[in-house]
Amino acid sequence: MPLRDILTQEEINLYNPAYAGFLLLASLRACSEINTQGMHCALPYVILPMALSPHIADSLPATYRTPIASWVSEQGGELSDFSKMASACIPIASAALLFLLDRKIIQLSEHAHYLIINDELSKAPSLFNKSKSMKQALHAASFVGKWFAHSSTVETIYAQLGIRP
């Protein structure tokens, strides 16, 4: 499903590499606090659509201890199109990752995990406090990073969210 089928051109423009990259960096920070290996290279492609979707971000569980499978079942059919949404966000996630890699903020390890190599950026810039949706996306990205760090394998996360290769 093309991104244009889900979002307007104005919304697509909002998801520029710097903004999406900052969300991924927040998620990677939270993940790295738990998992010193970093974040598996496939997870940003699931994290970003979860953080950018106001509906999903608003429905995330209150605690990272909630199993992903339990949360998915509580959502009923609300996540039925999540795999299409994740596919549509691939270009946004790829551009965001390239943005972070080019600026040497993150690197990809030989074990296919993203690691932070330059953590000088603010964790919560004031810009994110000016917009409720930006603040929600930042919180969701951080939460999902921590949640996934406590979860099972990447393959299990993908399967529980209904994403198939």
NUNUVO-403760 format. One line per 5 residues: for each residue y negated, z, x of N, C-alpha, C. Coordinates in steps of 0.2 Angstrom, whole numbers, plus 5000, padded with zeros to 4 digits. Layout:
<atoms>
Y Z X Y Z X Y Z X ~ ...
</atoms>
This chain:
<atoms>
5006 5000 5004 5000 5000 5000 4994 5000 5005 ~ 4989 4995 5004 4983 4995 5008 4979 5001 5006 ~ 4975 5003 5011 4970 5009 5010 4965 5007 5005 ~ 4963 5001 5004 4958 4999 4999 4961 5000 4992 ~ 4967 5000 4991 4970 5001 4984 4969 5009 4982
4968 5013 4987 4967 5020 4986 4960 5022 4987 ~ 4956 5020 4991 4950 5022 4993 4944 5016 4992 ~ 4938 5018 4991 4933 5013 4991 4931 5012 4998 ~ 4927 5007 4999 4925 5005 5006 4921 5011 5009 ~ 4917 5014 5004 4912 5019 5007 4917 5025 5009
4922 5027 5005 4927 5032 5008 4930 5030 5014 ~ 4932 5024 5015 4936 5022 5021 4931 5023 5027 ~ 4924 5021 5026 4919 5022 5031 4919 5029 5033 ~ 4919 5034 5028 4919 5041 5030 4924 5043 5035 ~ 4930 5040 5034 4936 5042 5038 4935 5039 5045
4930 5039 5048 4929 5036 5055 4933 5040 5060 ~ 4934 5037 5066 4939 5040 5071 4936 5047 5073 ~ 4930 5048 5074 4927 5054 5076 4929 5060 5071 ~ 4928 5058 5065 4929 5063 5059 4936 5065 5059 ~ 4940 5060 5058 4948 5060 5058 4950 5064 5064
4948 5062 5070 4950 5065 5076 4949 5072 5076 ~ 4943 5074 5074 4941 5081 5074 4946 5085 5070 ~ 4948 5082 5064 4953 5085 5059 4960 5086 5063 ~ 4962 5081 5066 4968 5081 5070 4968 5086 5076 ~ 4962 5086 5079 4961 5091 5085 4962 5098 5082
4959 5100 5076 4959 5106 5073 4967 5108 5071 ~ 4970 5103 5069 4977 5104 5067 4981 5105 5074 ~ 4980 5101 5079 4983 5102 5085 4982 5109 5088 ~ 4976 5111 5088 4974 5118 5090 4978 5123 5087 ~ 4979 5123 5080 4983 5128 5076 4990 5127 5078
4993 5121 5079 5000 5120 5081 5001 5123 5088 ~ 4997 5122 5092 4998 5124 5099 4998 5131 5100 ~ 4994 5135 5096 4995 5142 5096 5002 5145 5095 ~ 5006 5141 5091 5013 5143 5090 5018 5140 5094 ~ 5017 5133 5095 5021 5129 5099 5018 5126 5105
5020 5129 5111 5016 5128 5117 5018 5120 5120 ~ 5023 5117 5117 5025 5110 5118 5020 5106 5115 ~ 5016 5108 5110 5011 5104 5107 5013 5101 5100 ~ 5011 5096 5098 5012 5093 5092 5016 5086 5093 ~ 5022 5086 5089 5026 5080 5090 5021 5074 5087
5022 5068 5091 5018 5062 5090 5018 5059 5083 ~ 5023 5061 5079 5024 5058 5072 5020 5062 5067 ~ 5018 5068 5069 5015 5073 5064 5008 5071 5062 ~ 5004 5069 5066 4997 5067 5064 4997 5062 5058 ~ 5002 5058 5057 5002 5053 5052 5004 5056 5045
5006 5062 5045 5007 5066 5039 5002 5071 5038 ~ 4999 5074 5043 4994 5079 5043 4988 5076 5040 ~ 4986 5070 5043 4979 5068 5041 4979 5066 5033 ~ 4984 5063 5030 4983 5061 5023 4983 5068 5019 ~ 4987 5073 5022 4987 5079 5018 4980 5083 5018
4977 5082 5024 4970 5085 5025 4965 5081 5021 ~ 4965 5075 5021 4960 5071 5018 4960 5070 5010 ~ 4966 5072 5008 4967 5071 5000 4965 5078 4997 ~ 4959 5078 4994 4957 5084 4991 4962 5088 4986 ~ 4966 5084 4983 4971 5086 4978 4976 5090 4982
4979 5087 4987 4984 5090 4992 4981 5096 4995 ~ 4975 5095 4998 4972 5101 5002 4971 5107 4998 ~ 4969 5106 4991 4968 5111 4987 4975 5115 4984 ~ 4980 5111 4985 4986 5114 4982 4991 5116 4988 ~ 4989 5117 4994 4993 5119 4999 4994 5127 4998
5000 5129 5000 5002 5136 4999 4997 5141 5002 ~ 4997 5147 5000 4993 5152 5003 4995 5154 5010 ~ 5001 5154 5011 5004 5156 5018 5008 5151 5021 ~ 5008 5150 5028 5012 5146 5031 5020 5148 5031 ~ 5021 5154 5028 5028 5156 5028 5032 5152 5022
5028 5149 5017 5031 5145 5012 5035 5139 5014 ~ 5041 5139 5013 5045 5133 5015 5042 5126 5012 ~ 5042 5121 5016 5039 5115 5014 5043 5112 5008 ~ 5050 5113 5008 5054 5111 5002 5052 5114 4996 ~ 5050 5121 4996 5048 5125 4990 5041 5122 4988
5037 5121 4992 5030 5119 4990 5031 5112 4987 ~ 5035 5108 4990 5035 5101 4987 5038 5101 4980 ~ 5043 5105 4979 5046 5106 4972 5041 5109 4967 ~ 5037 5113 4969 5032 5116 4965 5027 5111 4963 ~ 5026 5106 4967 5021 5101 4965 5023 5096 4960
5030 5096 4958 5033 5092 4954 5032 5084 4956 ~ 5029 5080 4952 5028 5073 4953 5022 5072 4957 ~ 5018 5077 4958 5011 5076 4961 5011 5072 4968 ~ 5017 5073 4972 5018 5070 4978 5022 5064 4978 ~ 5023 5061 4972 5028 5055 4972 5025 5049 4976
5018 5048 4977 5015 5043 4980 5013 5045 4987 ~ 5016 5051 4990 5013 5053 4996 5015 5048 5002 ~ 5021 5046 5001 5023 5041 5007 5019 5035 5007 ~ 5017 5032 5001 5012 5027 5001 5005 5029 5004 ~ 5003 5035 5002 4997 5037 5005 4997 5038 5013
5003 5041 5015 5003 5041 5022 5004 5035 5026 ~ 5007 5030 5023 5007 5023 5026 5000 5020 5026 ~ 4996 5021 5020 4990 5018 5020 4985 5022 5025 ~ 4986 5028 5027 4982 5031 5032 4984 5030 5039 ~ 4989 5026 5040 4991 5025 5047 4986 5022 5052
4982 5017 5049 4976 5015 5053 4971 5020 5055 ~ 4970 5024 5050 4965 5030 5051 4967 5035 5057 ~ 4974 5037 5056 4977 5041 5061 4977 5038 5068 ~ 4979 5032 5068 4980 5029 5075 4973 5028 5078 ~ 4968 5026 5074 4961 5026 5077 4958 5033 5079
4960 5038 5075 4958 5045 5077 4961 5047 5084 ~ 4968 5046 5084 4972 5047 5090 4969 5044 5096 ~ 4968 5037 5095 4965 5033 5101 4958 5036 5103 ~ 4954 5038 5098 4947 5041 5100 4948 5047 5104 ~ 4953 5052 5102 4954 5058 5106 4957 5056 5113
4962 5052 5113 4965 5050 5120 4960 5046 5124 ~ 4956 5042 5122 4951 5038 5126 4946 5043 5129 ~ 4944 5049 5125 4939 5053 5128 4942 5059 5132 ~ 4949 5058 5133 4953 5063 5137 4952 5070 5134 ~ 4953 5071 5127 4953 5077 5124 4960 5079 5123
4964 5074 5122 4971 5076 5121 4975 5071 5125 ~ 4982 5072 5126 4986 5068 5130 4993 5068 5127 ~ 4997 5063 5128 5003 5062 5125 5008 5064 5131 ~ 5012 5069 5130 5017 5072 5135 5023 5067 5136 ~ 5027 5068 5141 5033 5063 5142 5038 5065 5136
5037 5070 5133 5042 5072 5128 5039 5071 5121 ~ 5034 5066 5120 5031 5064 5114 5028 5069 5110 ~ 5024 5073 5113 5020 5079 5110 5013 5078 5112 ~ 5008 5079 5108 5001 5079 5109 4999 5086 5112 ~ 4995 5086 5117 4993 5092 5120 4985 5091 5121
4982 5097 5120 4975 5097 5121 4974 5098 5129 ~ 4969 5094 5132 4968 5094 5139 4961 5096 5140 ~ 4956 5095 5135 4949 5097 5135 4947 5100 5129 ~ 4947 5106 5128 4945 5110 5122 4938 5113 5122 ~ 4933 5109 5124 4927 5111 5124 4923 5110 5118
4926 5106 5113 4922 5105 5107 4922 5112 5102 ~ 4917 5113 5098 4917 5118 5094 4923 5118 5089 ~ 4925 5124 5087 4931 5124 5082 4929 5123 5075 ~ 4922 5125 5074 4920 5124 5067 4912 5122 5067 ~ 4911 5116 5069 4904 5114 5069 4900 5115 5063
4894 5116 5063 4890 5118 5057 4890 5112 5052 ~ 4891 5106 5054 4891 5100 5050 4897 5101 5045 ~ 4902 5104 5046 4908 5105 5042 4906 5110 5036 ~ 4901 5114 5037 4899 5119 5032 4894 5116 5027 ~ 4891 5110 5029 4887 5107 5024 4890 5103 5018
4896 5102 5019 4900 5098 5014 4906 5102 5012 ~ 4907 5103 5006 4913 5107 5003 4919 5103 5005 ~ 4919 5097 5004 4925 5093 5005 4927 5092 5013 ~ 4922 5092 5017 4923 5092 5024 4926 5099 5026 ~ 4923 5104 5024 4926 5111 5025 4933 5112 5023
4934 5109 5017 4941 5110 5014 4946 5106 5019 ~ 4944 5100 5021 4948 5095 5025 4950 5099 5032 ~ 4945 5102 5035 4946 5106 5041 4950 5111 5040 ~ 4949 5115 5035 4954 5121 5034 4961 5118 5032 ~ 4962 5113 5028 4968 5110 5027 4972 5108 5033
4968 5104 5038 4971 5102 5044 4973 5107 5048 ~ 4969 5113 5049 4971 5119 5053 4978 5122 5050 ~ 4978 5123 5043 4983 5126 5040 4990 5122 5041 ~ 4989 5115 5040 4995 5111 5040 4998 5111 5048 ~ 4993 5111 5052 4996 5112 5059 5000 5118 5061
4997 5123 5058 5001 5130 5059 5007 5130 5055 ~ 5007 5127 5049 5013 5127 5045 5018 5123 5048 ~ 5017 5117 5050 5022 5113 5053 5024 5116 5060 ~ 5020 5119 5063 5023 5123 5070 5028 5128 5068 ~ 5028 5131 5062 5033 5136 5060 5039 5132 5056
5038 5126 5055 5043 5122 5051 5049 5120 5056 ~ 5054 5116 5053 5059 5114 5056 5057 5107 5060 ~ 5062 5103 5060 5061 5097 5064 5056 5092 5061 ~ 5054 5087 5065 5049 5082 5062 5053 5078 5057 ~ 5059 5077 5058 5063 5073 5053 5064 5076 5047
5065 5083 5047 5065 5087 5041 5059 5087 5037 ~ 5053 5088 5041 5047 5088 5037 5046 5081 5034 ~ 5047 5076 5037 5046 5069 5034 5051 5068 5028 ~ 5057 5070 5028 5062 5070 5023 5059 5074 5017 ~ 5057 5080 5018 5055 5085 5013 5049 5082 5009
5045 5078 5013 5039 5075 5010 5040 5068 5007 ~ 5046 5066 5007 5048 5060 5004 5047 5054 5008 ~ 5046 5054 5014 5044 5049 5019 5051 5046 5022 ~ 5052 5040 5021 5058 5037 5025 5056 5032 5030 ~ 5060 5031 5035 5058 5027 5040 5058 5019 5038
</atoms>
